[in-house]
Amino acid sequence: MILKRRPDIERFLKGPPADVRAVLIYGRDRGVVRERADALAKVIAKIPDDPFDVALLTDSDIESETGRLEGELSALSMMGGRRLIRLRLGGEKVGPDRATAEALTAHAEGKLNPDAFFLIEAGNLGRESNARKTAEKLIDAVAVIPCYEDEPGDVARMVREALANDKVGLNADALDLFVSRLPHERGVARQEIERLALWLGPGSGAVATAPDLEHFLGVEPEASLSDAATDAFGGRLGQAQAALRRAAAEGEGGPAAVRAIGMHLAKLRRTLTLVKSGAGLPEAAKASGIFWKNEREFLRQARAWTLDHLDALQPEVLAADRSCKQTGSPDQLIAERLAFGVAARAKRLGL
């Protein structure tokens, strides 16, 4: 089975079906991969780091010791429990990739220890990966969980839940601000959330506002992707390009930049649609979720852009998004080219 929807994934991680002998969890965000693998390991093994019933291997182990992987998958539990064999693939080396696929096939067919559970963690595997192709074919005994970058709504939910556990919180504007500034890598994001909870005071019941967070966040980084999108739609190509490159240096890749541009376009479209229905421009902007510090610039842009202009631009954003997700694509260059096109259109509109 291939699991892509969050509810299906969460349900599976809490209790995988008995006939599933192996799981491949892979994706660009290794923090999400590790988090989901850890959750599953706790369900499979009572003690996830038990040296008797849990074997932790890497691609280096497979390269240096032929037959090690199948040997671990064939071994029986010394204590009578279910063995967990956890393999972490650091890349797409041909040798480990092929060995993983072969061991996965043998295990799915019941040729090794059928009671063992094979948990594979990997990065952003391409379609040419033997391990991925094999896992996707063995859908009766193997589950495949691709991990995509979190959507803003998923990040906001994660922030709310984590802070609620420490009995602190953020109001709506503060939550929007904090989510927009979080790094996309799940593990690093969780560290920032924990740091915020400590700053607010666990158990204090504090609910921070956007101005409160300015002391915690410090000066807004020029590499903010939302700022880069704002600069592009405002006709400031130089600032947008510089912000995108700084964002890339901080780990914010091309797909995230294209998404930020798409989100800004969506807010402009929602605002102009509300205005067309009779709403005032400031009220429409507020209803579209515009942060108060960005309102003046956003209103300037909303007076220049029209729904027809946005409709003409939308296919370019979608094409850039598809291009960024293709294996081996120069996603940073694609994002910069899109920002250039947006800024050029904005210039022609008088911005």
Secondary structure, DSSP 8 states (H G I E B T S, - for coil): -B--SHHHHHHHHHS--TT--EEEEEES-HHHHHHHHHHHHHHH-SSTT-TTTEEEEEHHHHHHSTTHHHHHHH---SSSS--EEEEE--S--HHHHHHHHHHHHHHHTTSS-TT-EEEEEESS--TT-HHHHHHHH-TTTEEEEEE----HHHHHHHHHHHHHHTT-EE-HHHHHHHHHHS-SSHHHHHHHHHHHHHHH-TTS--EE-HHHHHHHH-S--TT-HHHHHHHHHTT-HHHHHHHHHHHHHTT--HHHHHHHHHHHHHHHHHHHHHHHTT--HHHHHHHTT--GGGHHHHHHHHHH--HHHHHHHHHHHHHHHHHHTSTT--HHHHHHHHHHHHHHHHHHTT-
